[in-house]
Amino acid sequence: MIKGINRRVIVVKSPDRRFFEEAIFIVRDGIVGQNGVTAEQVVEEARRVADGFGRKRRGSWRKRLPALGYVALGALLATAAWWVGVLL
């Protein structure tokens, strides 16, 4: 909660309201006009970030591998280790 301070905010409505209705961005003081940044660019960046937030991101291969894959991999490694022990 921000009390006693005037802040500029951008409210972006969500096109898909299953999870979020809107996103609220608090804009830095003096950013508009700095290095040629326009108010339209700030609003467009807020929209781009809000749109990208809900998209599914690809994780590493370990996150995509299902639990059964871990079980099978563990069994395979245990079997290989047992055979190496038998052969030596």
KEZADO-765685 format. One record per residue (C-alpha): y, z, x. Coordinates in pm, whole numbers, plus 50000, padded with zeros to 5 digits. Layout:
N
YZX ...
! end
This chain:
88
500005000050000 503444990850131 506215014250020 509925011450080 509724978550269 510674944450141 508014918950233 507564882150159 504194874050010 502304842849914 499884844749623 497234817549618 495254813049296 491554806149345 490224773249208 486774789149163 487224822948995 483614834749011 484424859649287 488194860449344 491164854949118 493804852449387 494534859049753 497684876849868 499154869150211 501924889950365 504194866850565 505634877850900 509374883450910 511244853851055 508254830251079 509914803850860 512284784151078 510714796451401 509474767251616 510184743051331 507824760151082 508744752350723 508014772550411 505744744350290 503664746750609 503234784350560 502124779550199 499734751450297 498174773150571 497684801350321 495934777150083 493734763550364 492664798550469 491984809350110 489934777950041 487884782150358 487194819050301 484674813950023 482714786350192 479344794650334 479354796450710 476354786950917 474934815351118 472814814751425 469194803451407 468044839751396 469924845651071 468474814350912 464874821951007 463154838950714 461234871450752 457884853750736 458934833451037 459464865551233 456014878051129 454364845351233 456244844651563 455244880651638 451594873651560 451664842751781 453214861752071 450764890852033 447824866752031 449134848752339 449614881852522 446064892752430 444594859852560 446534863052885 445114898352923 441564886252857 441814857453103 443164879153384 
! end
